[in-house]
Amino acid sequence: MEMPPVVPESPMNTVVGVDDDFRVRESIQSLTESAGYTALVFSSAEEFLQSGALAGTICLVTDVRMPGMDGIELQRRIRLERPQLPIIFISAHYDDEARQRALDAGAVAFLYKPFDAAELLGTIETALNNARDVM
């Protein structure tokens, strides 16, 4: 059984990944840690929201389609507390409607799986630079 992530007390550079696929979570974690970020990954939107990690998250990478709460609903809930949090969607499904809804609600990008590691890191960096400019 997979243990839930331990949330650091003061995560100041935490990139969070939410995906129901273990291999994708592992990829997001390895990739973001290799770029110098603290990385936390969660298997569901509910697990992430209950973790307390939202306050220290600087960027969220989330799947669109997941059992339980989907990524679009997760985005809606996050916007209530953290309207400026950069959110990047990833999906294995070519769903133009979900893509448009995510982007219209403020997602910074919508990437398709399998995503290119350099593309995801570049998207995270761009999102964080843009977020710094807004603040």
Residue, then its C-alpha position, 0 to 999 in steps of 0.5 A: m500500500e502506498m503511503p500518503p506524502v509527508v507534507p513539509e512544515s514550510p514548503m516554499n518551493t513545492v511543485v505538486g503533482v496530482d495523478d491517479d497513475f503511479r508512473v506519472r506521479e513518479s515521473i513528475q516527482s523525479l523531474t521536478e526534484s531534478a530541477g531543484y524543487t521540492a515535489l509532492v505527489f498525490s493519487s487523487a484531488e481529494e488526497f491533495l486537498q486534505s493534505g494541507a499542502l495547498a498553502g505551500t504549493i507554488c505550481l500544480v500539475t494535475d491530470v484532468r480525468m481521475p476517479g472521484m474529483d476530476g482536475i477541472e473541479l480541483q481547479r475550481r476549488i483551488r481558485l477559491e483559495r489561491p486564485q493566482l496559483p499556476i495550474i498545468f493540466i496533463s491528459a492522456h485523452y484528447d478532449d478539446e472541451a476539457r482543454q478549453r474549460a481548463l484554459d478558460a478557467g486560468a490554467v497556464a497550459f494543457l499538455y498531453k501524455p506522454f509529455d516531454a520532460a523538457e516541455l513540462l519543466g519549461t512550462i513550470e518555469t514559465a508559469l512561475n516566472n509569470a506568477r512572480d511578475v503578477m505579484 
